[in-house]
Amino acid sequence: MKFTPLHIPEVVLIEPKVFGDERGFFLESWNRQSFAKAGIDQDFVQDNHSSSAQGVLRGLHYQIRQPQGKLVRVISGEVFDVAVDLRRGSPHFGRWVGARLSAQNKHMLWVPPGFAHGFYVLSERAEFCYKCTDYYAPEHERSLRWDDSRLAIDWPLPPGTEPVLSAKDADAVGLAEAEVYP
């Protein structure tokens, strides 16, 4: 596996070795030893799987208590995946990084605890899978506004379109009002 830190170095793009032939392909999506050698020494407690239509934007989500690290990947379709640093003491506080994840490129992204996370669906449909380092705790879940001008996320939306949002995400707060980590 190839581990590449992004502009916020705690967020890591992971490119697994893919072995393919006329039958299909094989890849290792998780290997504790390989990840630990790359500095991602985590225990995962929950796996999640979502399916979304084109134009859906999910996020930006985080848990203010029981923060979750997420190892994310796409098994069908393509998304633009985003992580926002919400650690007030970080030199990268309020900054974001993004990557295109698809079933074709088979890339994964490590989003550590202390970050808000979201994705925008580029393909007709996308199936998104992720491992979490802590359990879902709805009472601690928060949503950060996807279009906050202070974040200035460069979402790849077609000109003149708005993403499809859940009611929770439509009511999300901006960074100035958000609960953040120390």
Secondary structure, DSSP 8 states (H G I E B T S, - for coil): -EEEE-SSTTSEEEE--EEEETTEEEE----HHHHHHTT------EEEEEEEETTBEEEEEEESSS---EEEEEEESEEEEEEEE-BTTSTTTT-EEEEEEETTT--EEEE-TTEEEEEEE-SSEEEEEEEESS---GGGEEEB-TT-TTT-------TT---B--HHHHT-B-TTTS--B-
